[in-house]
Amino acid sequence: MGAAPYNLSIEQGSDIQIDVVYTDENANPYNITDYSAILKIRMETDWDTVLVELSTNNGRLSITGASGKVSIRVPAAETARYFFVSGFYDLVITSQAGVSTRLIEGKVFVDREVSY
C-alpha cells in the first residue's frame, strides 16, 4: 500500500492539530507501539534543504501505538515563523527493526497571517 495523498493547509500563526491513523484494508488500526515518526517539508521534493522537520524526537509528533495514531501538534508560535508559501511533505513511521512506511504525502500551503 502506498502513501495516502493528503494536502496540508496551514494557517500561519495558528496551532496545527492533525491525527493520522494507520489502518489495514478493513479499517483495523495497526499497532505501531515503539515506532518513531518524522515529517519533513521541503520547497521541492528533490531539494536537500528542509524547511520544517517534525518528529517524535523533537516532540512535534507523538504516537499512540495500539490505536495506530500519529498526532501532529505544532503551536501557533512556531507556525508564525513559517514564511514559505508552499512545499511538499511526507510522514514516515519507522519500526524498531528499521522498516519505514510512508503514511501520507502531499503539498503544503501556508495561508499567510495578516494580523500579527
FIVOKE-624452 format. One record per residue (C-alpha): z, x, y; residue in three letters. Coordinates in Angstrom, 1 decimal, decimal comma. Layout:
<rs>
+--------+--------+--------+------+
:      w :      u :      v : code :
+--------+--------+--------+------+
:      Z :      X :      Y :  ALA :
...
+--------+--------+--------+------+
</rs>
This chain:
<rs>
+--------+--------+--------+------+
:      w :      u :      v : code :
+--------+--------+--------+------+
:    0,0 :    0,0 :    0,0 :  MET :
:   -1,0 :    1,4 :    3,4 :  GLY :
:    0,9 :    1,2 :    6,6 :  ALA :
:    1,0 :   -2,2 :    8,3 :  ALA :
:   -0,7 :   -2,3 :   11,7 :  PRO :
:    1,7 :   -3,3 :   14,4 :  TYR :
:    1,1 :   -2,6 :   18,1 :  ASN :
:    4,2 :   -2,0 :   20,3 :  LEU :
:    4,5 :   -3,3 :   23,8 :  SER :
:    7,4 :   -1,5 :   25,7 :  ILE :
:    8,7 :   -2,7 :   29,0 :  GLU :
:    9,7 :    0,4 :   30,9 :  GLN :
:   13,4 :    0,2 :   31,8 :  GLY :
:   14,2 :   -2,4 :   29,1 :  SER :
:   16,0 :   -2,0 :   25,8 :  ASP :
:   13,9 :   -1,7 :   22,6 :  ILE :
:   15,4 :   -3,6 :   19,6 :  GLN :
:   13,0 :   -3,9 :   16,7 :  ILE :
:   13,7 :   -4,3 :   13,0 :  ASP :
:   11,2 :   -3,4 :   10,3 :  VAL :
:   11,9 :   -4,5 :    6,6 :  VAL :
:   10,2 :   -2,6 :    3,8 :  TYR :
:    9,3 :   -5,1 :    1,1 :  THR :
:    7,2 :   -5,4 :   -2,0 :  ASP :
:    4,3 :   -7,8 :   -2,6 :  GLU :
:    6,8 :  -10,6 :   -3,4 :  ASN :
:    8,8 :  -10,0 :   -0,2 :  ALA :
:   11,7 :   -8,4 :   -2,0 :  ASN :
:   13,2 :   -5,5 :    0,0 :  PRO :
:   13,1 :   -2,0 :   -1,3 :  TYR :
:   16,4 :   -0,2 :   -1,5 :  ASN :
:   16,0 :    2,7 :    1,0 :  ILE :
:   19,6 :    4,0 :    0,8 :  THR :
:   19,8 :    7,7 :    1,7 :  ASP :
:   16,3 :    7,7 :    3,2 :  TYR :
:   15,5 :    9,3 :    6,6 :  SER :
:   13,1 :    7,8 :    9,2 :  ALA :
:   11,0 :    9,2 :   12,0 :  ILE :
:    8,8 :    7,6 :   14,6 :  LEU :
:    6,6 :    9,7 :   16,9 :  LYS :
:    4,5 :    8,6 :   19,9 :  ILE :
:    1,5 :   10,8 :   20,9 :  ARG :
:   -1,1 :   10,2 :   23,6 :  MET :
:   -3,8 :   10,6 :   20,9 :  GLU :
:   -3,4 :   10,6 :   17,1 :  THR :
:   -4,6 :   14,2 :   16,8 :  ASP :
:   -2,5 :   15,6 :   19,7 :  TRP :
:    0,2 :   18,2 :   19,0 :  ASP :
:    2,3 :   17,1 :   21,9 :  THR :
:    4,9 :   14,4 :   21,0 :  VAL :
:    5,7 :   12,1 :   23,9 :  LEU :
:    8,6 :   10,3 :   22,2 :  VAL :
:   10,5 :   11,1 :   19,0 :  GLU :
:   12,9 :    8,5 :   17,5 :  LEU :
:   14,7 :    9,4 :   14,2 :  SER :
:   17,7 :    8,8 :   12,1 :  THR :
:   18,7 :   12,4 :   13,1 :  ASN :
:   18,8 :   11,6 :   16,8 :  ASN :
:   20,3 :    8,1 :   16,3 :  GLY :
:   17,4 :    6,0 :   17,7 :  ARG :
:   16,6 :    4,8 :   14,2 :  LEU :
:   19,0 :    3,5 :   11,6 :  SER :
:   18,6 :    2,4 :    8,0 :  ILE :
:   20,4 :   -0,4 :    6,2 :  THR :
:   19,4 :    0,7 :    2,7 :  GLY :
:   19,9 :   -2,2 :    0,4 :  ALA :
:   18,1 :   -4,6 :    2,7 :  SER :
:   15,2 :   -2,2 :    3,3 :  GLY :
:   15,7 :   -2,4 :    7,0 :  LYS :
:   14,8 :    0,3 :    9,6 :  VAL :
:   16,2 :   -0,6 :   13,0 :  SER :
:   14,6 :    0,9 :   16,2 :  ILE :
:   17,1 :    1,0 :   19,1 :  ARG :
:   16,3 :    2,6 :   22,4 :  VAL :
:   18,4 :    1,9 :   25,6 :  PRO :
:   16,8 :    0,9 :   28,9 :  ALA :
:   17,9 :    4,2 :   30,5 :  ALA :
:   15,6 :    6,1 :   28,0 :  GLU :
:   12,6 :    3,8 :   28,3 :  THR :
:   12,9 :    4,1 :   32,1 :  ALA :
:   11,7 :    7,7 :   31,5 :  ARG :
:    8,5 :    6,6 :   29,7 :  TYR :
:    5,9 :    7,5 :   32,2 :  PHE :
:    2,9 :    7,3 :   29,9 :  PHE :
:    0,7 :    4,1 :   29,8 :  VAL :
:   -0,4 :    4,1 :   26,2 :  SER :
:   -0,4 :    6,1 :   23,0 :  GLY :
:   -0,3 :    5,9 :   19,2 :  PHE :
:    2,7 :    5,9 :   16,8 :  TYR :
:    3,7 :    5,6 :   13,2 :  ASP :
:    7,0 :    5,0 :   11,5 :  LEU :
:    7,6 :    7,1 :    8,3 :  VAL :
:   10,5 :    6,9 :    5,9 :  ILE :
:   11,3 :    9,8 :    3,5 :  THR :
:   13,4 :    9,7 :    0,3 :  SER :
:   15,8 :   12,4 :   -0,7 :  GLN :
:   13,1 :   13,5 :   -3,2 :  ALA :
:   10,8 :   14,2 :   -0,3 :  GLY :
:    8,4 :   11,2 :   -0,8 :  VAL :
:    7,2 :    9,9 :    2,5 :  SER :
:    5,9 :    6,3 :    3,2 :  THR :
:    4,3 :    5,2 :    6,4 :  ARG :
:    5,6 :    1,7 :    7,1 :  LEU :
:    3,9 :    0,7 :   10,3 :  ILE :
:    1,5 :    2,3 :   12,7 :  GLU :
:   -0,5 :    1,3 :   15,8 :  GLY :
:   -0,9 :    1,6 :   19,5 :  LYS :
:    1,9 :    1,7 :   22,1 :  VAL :
:    1,5 :    0,2 :   25,5 :  PHE :
:    4,1 :    0,7 :   28,3 :  VAL :
:    4,3 :   -2,0 :   30,8 :  ASP :
:    5,4 :    0,0 :   33,9 :  ARG :
:    8,5 :   -1,1 :   35,7 :  GLU :
:    8,2 :   -2,1 :   39,4 :  VAL :
:   11,8 :   -2,8 :   40,3 :  SER :
:   13,6 :    0,5 :   39,6 :  TYR :
+--------+--------+--------+------+
</rs>
